[in-house]
C-alpha cells in the first residue's frame, strides 16, 4: 500500500534536506514541458511513461516522494516503483497528496 505525504510536510523536509539524515528525493512524473514551467525544489523529472526505463536513477537510500498534477498518477507511479524486484525492502516511497494542485509554495522554473 502506498502512503501519502502532505505538501506541508514535503516543504518542511525539503527545507531541512541538508540537515536530515534521510534526504528527500522528489520524482516529478509530469511531462518535461510541465516540469520546465515549474517544479518542486530539487525535483528530478522522470515522466510516467519513461519511469520503467529510468528506474535506476532513483536513489533508494533516500525518502522518495512522487509528485504529479493532482495526486492520482503519483500513487500509481509509487506502486509501480515499489513493484520492482530490486527495490530494497526498507525503501520509503510515498505519493504527495493532492499533487501540484495542493502545493501552495514557490516553484522552481527552468530558464
DSSP file (Angstrom, degrees, kcal/mol; ACC not computed):
  #  RESIDUE AA STRUCTURE BP1 BP2  ACC     N-H-->O    O-->H-N    N-H-->O    O-->H-N    TCO  KAPPA ALPHA  PHI   PSI    X-CA   Y-CA   Z-CA
    1    1 A X              0   0    0      0, 0.0     2,-0.5     0, 0.0     0, 0.0   0.000 360.0 360.0 360.0 132.1    0.0    0.0    0.0
    2    2 A X        -     0   0    0     92,-0.0     2,-0.2    73,-0.0    92,-0.1  -0.754 360.0-151.5 -89.6 128.2    1.3    3.4   -0.9
    3    3 A X  E     -a   94   0A   0     90,-0.6    92,-2.1    -2,-0.5     2,-0.3  -0.552  10.3-128.4 -93.6 165.7    1.0    6.1    1.7
    4    4 A X  E     -a   95   0A   0     90,-0.2     2,-0.4    -2,-0.2    92,-0.2  -0.808   9.8-154.7-113.6 155.2    0.7    9.8    1.1
    5    5 A X  E     -a   96   0A   0     90,-2.5    92,-2.3    -2,-0.3     2,-0.1  -0.991  23.9-120.9-126.6 136.2    2.6   12.7    2.4
    6    6 A X    >>  -     0   0    0     -2,-0.4     4,-1.9    90,-0.2     3,-0.6  -0.435  22.0-116.5 -79.6 153.5    1.0   16.2    2.6
    7    7 A X  H 3> S+     0   0    0     90,-0.4     4,-2.8     1,-0.2     5,-0.2   0.818 113.0  59.4 -57.5 -33.8    2.7   19.1    0.8
    8    8 A X  H 3> S+     0   0    0      2,-0.2     4,-2.3     1,-0.2    -1,-0.2   0.905 107.1  46.2 -63.2 -41.0    3.4   21.0    4.0
    9    9 A X  H <> S+     0   0    0     -3,-0.6     4,-2.7     2,-0.2    -1,-0.2   0.890 111.3  52.3 -68.0 -39.5    5.5   18.1    5.3
   10   10 A X  H  X S+     0   0    0     -4,-1.9     4,-2.7     2,-0.2    -2,-0.2   0.942 110.1  49.0 -59.5 -47.6    7.3   17.9    1.9
   11   11 A X  H  X S+     0   0    0     -4,-2.8     4,-2.1     1,-0.2    -2,-0.2   0.930 112.3  47.9 -57.6 -48.2    8.1   21.6    2.1
   12   12 A X  H  X S+     0   0    0     -4,-2.3     4,-1.1     1,-0.2    -1,-0.2   0.916 113.1  47.6 -60.5 -44.9    9.4   21.2    5.7
   13   13 A X  H  < S+     0   0    0     -4,-2.7     3,-0.3     1,-0.2    11,-0.2   0.877 109.8  52.8 -68.0 -36.4   11.5   18.2    4.8
   14   14 A X  H >< S+     0   0    0     -4,-2.7     3,-1.3     1,-0.2     4,-0.3   0.895 106.1  54.2 -63.0 -39.1   12.9   20.0    1.7
   15   15 A X  H 3< S+     0   0    0     -4,-2.1    -1,-0.2     1,-0.3     3,-0.2   0.785 115.7  39.7 -64.7 -26.3   13.9   23.0    3.8
   16   16 A X  T >X S+     0   0    0     -4,-1.1     4,-2.2    -3,-0.3     3,-1.6   0.232  80.5 114.5-106.2  12.5   15.8   20.6    6.1
   17   17 A X  T <4 S+     0   0    0     -3,-1.3    -1,-0.2     1,-0.3    -2,-0.1   0.852  76.7  50.6 -54.5 -39.6   17.3   18.3    3.4
   18   18 A X  T 34 S+     0   0    0     -4,-0.3    -1,-0.3    -3,-0.2    -2,-0.1   0.677 117.5  40.3 -75.1 -14.5   20.9   19.3    4.1
   19   19 A X  T <4 S+     0   0    0     -3,-1.6    -2,-0.2     3,-0.1    -1,-0.2   0.668  95.7  91.6-104.9 -22.2   20.4   18.6    7.8
   20   20 A X     <  -     0   0    0     -4,-2.2     3,-0.1    -7,-0.2     4,-0.0  -0.487  67.0-142.7 -80.0 144.0   18.4   15.4    7.8
   21   21 A X  S    S+     0   0    0      1,-0.2     2,-0.9    -2,-0.2    -1,-0.1   0.872  98.4  54.7 -67.7 -37.2   20.0   12.0    7.8
   22   22 A X  S    S-     0   0    0     40,-0.1    -1,-0.2    -3,-0.0    40,-0.1  -0.838  86.6-152.1-101.9 100.8   17.3   10.8    5.4
   23   23 A X        -     0   0    0     -2,-0.9    40,-2.9    38,-0.1     2,-0.4  -0.351  13.3-121.5 -70.8 150.4   17.3   13.1    2.4
   24   24 A X  E     -b   63   0A   0    -11,-0.2     2,-0.5    38,-0.2    40,-0.2  -0.792  21.9-164.8 -93.4 133.2   14.1   13.7    0.4
   25   25 A X  E     -b   64   0A   0     38,-3.1    40,-2.9    -2,-0.4     2,-0.5  -0.978   7.1-154.5-119.9 118.1   14.1   12.8   -3.3
   26   26 A X  E     -b   65   0A   0     -2,-0.5    18,-2.5    16,-0.4     2,-0.7  -0.821   3.9-163.9 -95.9 124.9   11.2   14.2   -5.3
   27   27 A X  E     -bc  66  44A   0     38,-3.0    40,-2.7    -2,-0.5     2,-0.7  -0.937   6.7-160.4-106.9 110.1   10.3   12.3   -8.5
   28   28 A X  E     -bc  67  45A   0     16,-3.0    18,-2.2    -2,-0.7    40,-0.2  -0.828   7.8-173.2 -94.0 115.2    8.2   14.5  -10.7
   29   29 A X        +     0   0    0     38,-2.4    19,-2.1    -2,-0.7    20,-0.2   0.304  47.3 110.4 -95.7   9.7    6.3   12.3  -13.2
   30   30 A X  S    S-     0   0    0     37,-0.3    -2,-0.1    17,-0.2    16,-0.0  -0.228  81.4 -77.5 -74.3 172.4    4.8   15.1  -15.3
   31   31 A X     >  -     0   0    0      1,-0.1     4,-2.5    16,-0.1    -1,-0.2  -0.217  41.6-109.6 -65.5 161.6    5.9   15.8  -18.8
   32   32 A X  H  > S+     0   0    0      1,-0.2     4,-2.5     2,-0.2     5,-0.2   0.881 119.5  54.0 -60.5 -39.1    9.2   17.7  -19.4
   33   33 A X  H  > S+     0   0    0      2,-0.2     4,-1.3     1,-0.2    -1,-0.2   0.936 110.3  45.5 -61.9 -47.4    7.3   20.8  -20.6
   34   34 A X  H  > S+     0   0    0      1,-0.2     4,-0.7     2,-0.2     3,-0.3   0.916 112.5  52.2 -61.4 -42.9    5.2   20.9  -17.4
   35   35 A X  H >< S+     0   0    0     -4,-2.5     3,-1.2     1,-0.2    -2,-0.2   0.918 107.3  51.2 -59.1 -46.2    8.3   20.3  -15.3
   36   36 A X  H 3< S+     0   0    0     -4,-2.5    74,-1.9     1,-0.3    -1,-0.2   0.765 102.7  60.7 -65.6 -25.7   10.2   23.2  -17.0
   37   37 A X  H 3< S-     0   0    0     -4,-1.3    -1,-0.3    -3,-0.3    -2,-0.2   0.681 130.7 -37.9 -75.5 -17.6    7.2   25.5  -16.3
   38   38 A X    <<  +     0   0    0     -3,-1.2     2,-0.3    -4,-0.7    -1,-0.3  -0.477  65.4 173.2 157.3 132.7    7.7   25.0  -12.6
   39   39 A X  B     -E  108   0B   0     69,-2.0    69,-3.4    -3,-0.2     3,-0.1  -0.933  41.1 -77.3-147.5 168.0    8.5   22.2  -10.2
   40   40 A X    >   -     0   0    0     -2,-0.3     3,-1.8    67,-0.2    67,-0.1  -0.356  63.8 -86.8 -65.5 147.7    9.3   21.4   -6.6
   41   41 A X  T 3  S+     0   0    0     65,-0.3    -1,-0.1     1,-0.3   -15,-0.1  -0.295 112.0   7.4 -56.0 139.1   12.8   22.4   -5.4
   42   42 A X  T 3  S+     0   0    0      1,-0.2   -16,-0.4    -3,-0.1    -1,-0.3   0.481  94.2 148.6  68.1   5.4   15.4   19.6   -6.0
   43   43 A X    <   -     0   0    0     -3,-1.8     2,-0.4   -18,-0.1    -1,-0.2  -0.352  38.0-146.2 -69.5 148.3   12.9   17.5   -8.0
   44   44 A X  E     -c   27   0A   0    -18,-2.5   -16,-3.0     2,-0.1     2,-0.7  -0.933  16.5-126.7-111.7 144.2   14.0   15.3  -10.8
   45   45 A X  E     +c   28   0A   0     -2,-0.4     2,-0.4   -18,-0.2   -16,-0.2  -0.803  38.4 157.3 -97.2 114.4   11.8   14.8  -13.9
   46   46 A X        -     0   0    0    -18,-2.2     5,-0.2    -2,-0.7   -15,-0.1  -0.818  36.7-139.6-130.1  91.5   11.0   11.2  -14.8
   47   47 A X    >>  -     0   0    0     -2,-0.4     3,-2.1     1,-0.1     4,-1.0  -0.157  22.3-113.2 -52.9 145.5    7.8   11.3  -16.9
   48   48 A X  G >4 S+     0   0    0    -19,-2.1     3,-0.7     1,-0.3     4,-0.4   0.846 116.4  53.9 -51.4 -41.5    5.5    8.5  -16.0
   49   49 A X  G 34 S+     0   0    0      1,-0.2    -1,-0.3   -20,-0.2     4,-0.1   0.675 112.4  45.2 -71.3 -14.3    5.8    6.9  -19.5
   50   50 A X  G X> S+     0   0    0     -3,-2.1     3,-1.2     1,-0.1     4,-1.0   0.536  86.3  95.9 -99.2 -10.6    9.6    6.9  -19.1
   51   51 A X  H XX S+     0   0    0     -4,-1.0     3,-1.1    -3,-0.7     4,-0.5   0.866  78.4  54.2 -53.7 -47.3    9.7    5.5  -15.5
   52   52 A X  H 34 S+     0   0    0     -4,-0.4     3,-0.3     1,-0.2    -1,-0.3   0.819 113.4  44.2 -59.6 -27.7   10.2    1.8  -16.3
   53   53 A X  H <4 S+     0   0    0     -3,-1.2    -1,-0.2     1,-0.2    -2,-0.2   0.573 118.7  41.7 -91.6 -10.5   13.3    2.7  -18.3
   54   54 A X  H X< S+     0   0    0     -3,-1.1     3,-2.1    -4,-1.0     4,-0.2   0.167  72.6 116.4-122.4  17.4   14.7    5.2  -15.8
   55   55 A X  G ><  +     0   0    0     -4,-0.5     3,-1.6    -3,-0.3    -1,-0.1   0.786  68.0  68.5 -58.4 -29.0   14.1    3.4  -12.6
   56   56 A X  G 3  S+     0   0    0      1,-0.3    -1,-0.3    -3,-0.1    -2,-0.1   0.624  85.7  70.3 -69.0 -11.3   17.9    3.1  -12.0
   57   57 A X  G <  S+     0   0    0     -3,-2.1     2,-0.3     2,-0.1    -1,-0.3   0.613  77.0 100.8 -78.2 -12.0   18.0    6.9  -11.5
   58   58 A X  S <  S-     0   0    0     -3,-1.6     2,-0.9    -4,-0.2     3,-0.1  -0.573  71.3-138.6 -79.6 134.0   16.2    6.6   -8.2
   59   59 A X    >   -     0   0    0     -2,-0.3     3,-1.7     1,-0.2    -2,-0.1  -0.815  14.4-164.5 -93.8 103.1   18.4    6.8   -5.1
   60   60 A X  T 3  S+     0   0    0     -2,-0.9    32,-0.4     1,-0.3    -1,-0.2   0.698  81.2  65.4 -66.3 -21.7   16.9    4.1   -2.8
   61   61 A X  T 3  S+     0   0    0     30,-0.1    -1,-0.3     2,-0.1     2,-0.2   0.626  93.7  76.8 -77.4 -10.7   18.6    5.3    0.3
   62   62 A X  S <  S-     0   0    0     -3,-1.7     2,-0.7   -40,-0.1    30,-0.5  -0.584  96.2 -98.8 -97.2 161.3   16.6    8.5    0.2
   63   63 A X  E     -b   24   0A   0    -40,-2.9   -38,-3.1    -2,-0.2     2,-0.5  -0.712  45.9-146.6 -76.6 114.8   12.9    9.1    1.2
   64   64 A X  E     -bd  25  93A   0     28,-2.9    30,-2.7    -2,-0.7     2,-0.5  -0.742  18.9-176.6 -95.4 126.9   11.2    9.0   -2.2
   65   65 A X  E     -bd  26  94A   0    -40,-2.9   -38,-3.0    -2,-0.5     2,-0.4  -0.990  12.5-152.1-123.3 125.5    8.2   11.3   -2.9
   66   66 A X  E     -bd  27  95A   0     28,-2.9    30,-2.6    -2,-0.5     2,-0.4  -0.828  14.0-167.0 -99.8 132.4    6.4   11.0   -6.2
   67   67 A X  E     +b   28   0A   0    -40,-2.7   -38,-2.4    -2,-0.4   -37,-0.3  -0.942  14.8 158.2-124.2 142.3    4.6   14.2   -7.5
   68   68 A X        -     0   0    0     -2,-0.4    32,-2.4    28,-0.3    33,-0.2  -0.796  55.6 -78.0-144.3-175.7    2.0   14.7  -10.3
   69   69 A X  S    S+     0   0    0     30,-0.2    32,-2.2    -2,-0.2    33,-0.2   0.926 119.7   2.4 -60.0 -48.3   -0.7   17.2  -11.1
   70   70 A X  S    S-     0   0    0     29,-0.2    28,-0.3    30,-0.2    29,-0.2   0.354 102.5-100.2-126.7   6.2   -3.4   16.1   -8.7
   71   71 A X  S    S+     0   0    0     27,-0.2     4,-0.3    26,-0.2    28,-0.1   0.535  98.4  93.8  91.5   5.4   -2.0   13.3   -6.7
   72   72 A X  S >> S+     0   0    0      2,-0.1     4,-1.4    26,-0.1     3,-0.6   0.884  84.1  44.1 -95.1 -50.2   -3.6   10.3   -8.6
   73   73 A X  H 3> S+     0   0    0      1,-0.2     4,-2.7     2,-0.2     5,-0.2   0.826 108.3  61.5 -63.8 -31.1   -0.9    9.3  -11.1
   74   74 A X  H 3> S+     0   0    0      2,-0.2     4,-2.5     1,-0.2    -1,-0.2   0.834 100.1  53.6 -67.1 -31.2    1.7    9.6   -8.4
   75   75 A X  H <> S+     0   0    0     -3,-0.6     4,-2.2    -4,-0.3    -1,-0.2   0.939 111.2  45.9 -65.4 -46.0    0.0    6.9   -6.4
   76   76 A X  H  X S+     0   0    0     -4,-1.4     4,-2.3     1,-0.2    -2,-0.2   0.909 113.5  49.5 -61.9 -42.5    0.1    4.6   -9.4
   77   77 A X  H  X S+     0   0    0     -4,-2.7     4,-2.7     2,-0.2    -1,-0.2   0.901 109.3  51.2 -65.2 -40.8    3.8    5.6  -10.1
   78   78 A X  H  X S+     0   0    0     -4,-2.5     4,-2.5     2,-0.2    -1,-0.2   0.896 110.3  49.6 -63.6 -39.2    4.7    4.9   -6.5
   79   79 A X  H  X S+     0   0    0     -4,-2.2     4,-1.5     2,-0.2    -2,-0.2   0.909 110.4  50.9 -63.0 -41.7    3.1    1.5   -6.7
   80   80 A X  H  X S+     0   0    0     -4,-2.3     4,-0.5     2,-0.2     3,-0.3   0.926 110.6  48.5 -61.4 -45.6    5.0    0.8   -9.9
   81   81 A X  H >< S+     0   0    0     -4,-2.7     3,-1.3     1,-0.2    -2,-0.2   0.927 110.7  51.1 -60.6 -45.5    8.3    1.8   -8.2
   82   82 A X  H 3< S+     0   0    0     -4,-2.5    -1,-0.2     1,-0.3    -2,-0.2   0.781 102.2  62.5 -63.1 -26.7    7.5   -0.5   -5.3
   83   83 A X  H 3< S+     0   0    0     -4,-1.5    -1,-0.3    -3,-0.3    -2,-0.2   0.630  76.3 110.7 -78.1 -12.4    6.8   -3.4   -7.6
   84   84 A X  S X< S-     0   0    0     -3,-1.3     3,-1.5    -4,-0.5    -3,-0.0  -0.406  71.1-131.9 -67.9 138.6   10.3   -3.5   -9.0
   85   85 A X  T 3  S+     0   0    0      1,-0.3    -1,-0.1    -2,-0.1    -3,-0.0   0.825 101.6  52.5 -59.4 -37.6   12.3   -6.6   -7.9
   86   86 A X  T 3  S+     0   0    0      2,-0.1     2,-0.4     3,-0.0    -1,-0.3   0.372  76.7 119.5 -87.3   5.9   15.4   -4.7   -6.9
   87   87 A X  S <  S-     0   0    0     -3,-1.5    -5,-0.0    -6,-0.1    -6,-0.0  -0.572  71.7-114.9 -71.8 126.2   13.7   -2.2   -4.6
   88   88 A X    >   -     0   0    0     -2,-0.4     3,-1.8     1,-0.1    -1,-0.1  -0.282  18.4-121.8 -59.9 146.7   15.1   -2.6   -1.1
   89   89 A X  T 3  S+     0   0    0      1,-0.3    -1,-0.1    -3,-0.0    -2,-0.1   0.758 112.2  50.5 -62.6 -24.2   12.6   -3.8    1.5
   90   90 A X  T 3  S+     0   0    0      2,-0.1    -1,-0.3     0, 0.0    -2,-0.1   0.280  78.2 132.8 -98.7  11.4   13.2   -0.7    3.6
   91   91 A X    <   -     0   0    0     -3,-1.8     2,-0.7     1,-0.1   -30,-0.1  -0.384  50.8-141.6 -63.0 137.3   12.7    1.8    0.7
   92   92 A X        +     0   0    0    -30,-0.5   -28,-2.9   -32,-0.4     2,-0.4  -0.900  28.7 169.9-106.8 109.7   10.4    4.6    1.7
   93   93 A X  E     + d   0  64A   0     -2,-0.7   -90,-0.6   -30,-0.2     2,-0.3  -0.982   2.6 166.1-126.4 124.2    8.2    5.6   -1.2
   94   94 A X  E     -ad   3  65A   0    -30,-2.7   -28,-2.9    -2,-0.4     2,-0.4  -0.906  30.6-127.1-134.7 162.3    5.2    8.0   -0.9
   95   95 A X  E     -ad   4  66A   0    -92,-2.1   -90,-2.5    -2,-0.3     2,-0.7  -0.886  30.7-116.5-105.9 139.7    2.9   10.0   -3.1
   96   96 A X  E >   -a    5   0A   0    -30,-2.6     3,-1.8    -2,-0.4   -28,-0.3  -0.689  36.3-120.8 -78.8 116.2    2.4   13.7   -2.5
   97   97 A X  T 3  S+     0   0    0    -92,-2.3   -90,-0.4    -2,-0.7   -26,-0.2  -0.320  91.6   5.2 -59.1 127.5   -1.3   14.2   -1.5
   98   98 A X  T >> S-     0   0    0    -28,-0.3     4,-0.8   -27,-0.1     3,-0.7   0.334  98.9-136.2  81.5  -8.3   -3.1   16.5   -3.9
   99   99 A X  H X>  -     0   0    0     -3,-1.8     3,-1.2   -29,-0.2     4,-0.6  -0.098  62.7 -24.6  57.6-153.6   -0.1   16.8   -6.2
  100  100 A X  H >4 S+     0   0    0    -32,-2.4     3,-0.6     1,-0.3    -1,-0.2   0.763 133.0  68.6 -65.0 -25.2    0.9   20.2   -7.6
  101  101 A X  H <4 S+     0   0    0    -32,-2.2    -1,-0.3    -3,-0.7    -2,-0.2   0.833 104.7  43.0 -60.6 -30.8   -2.7   21.4   -7.2
  102  102 A X  H << S+     0   0    0     -3,-1.2     2,-0.6    -4,-0.8    -1,-0.2   0.565  88.1 104.0 -92.7  -9.9   -2.2   21.2   -3.4
  103  103 A X    <<  +     0   0    0     -4,-0.6     4,-0.0    -3,-0.6    -5,-0.0  -0.639  42.4 176.6 -76.9 115.5    1.3   22.8   -3.5
  104  104 A X        +     0   0    0     -2,-0.6     2,-0.2     2,-0.1    -1,-0.1   0.201  49.4  87.6-104.4  14.0    0.9   26.4   -2.2
  105  105 A X  S    S-     0   0    0      1,-0.1    -2,-0.0   -98,-0.0   -98,-0.0  -0.559  88.0 -69.7-113.0 174.1    4.6   27.3   -2.3
  106  106 A X        -     0   0    0     -2,-0.2   -65,-0.3     1,-0.1     2,-0.3  -0.290  45.8-145.6 -63.9 143.7    7.0   28.7   -4.8
  107  107 A X        -     0   0    0    -67,-0.1     2,-0.5   -70,-0.1   -67,-0.2  -0.773  14.7-117.4-107.7 156.2    8.1   26.5   -7.7
  108  108 A X  B     -E   39   0B   0    -69,-3.4   -69,-2.0    -2,-0.3     2,-0.4  -0.813  29.2-154.7 -92.0 129.5   11.5   26.4   -9.4
  109  109 A X        -     0   0    0     -2,-0.5     2,-0.3   -71,-0.2   -72,-0.2  -0.863  13.9-124.9-107.0 140.9   11.3   27.4  -13.1
  110  110 A X              0   0    0    -74,-1.9   -74,-0.0    -2,-0.4     0, 0.0  -0.611 360.0 360.0 -79.4 140.6   13.8   26.2  -15.7
  111  111 A X              0   0    0     -2,-0.3    -1,-0.1     0, 0.0   -75,-0.0   0.454 360.0 360.0 -95.4 360.0   15.5   29.0  -17.6
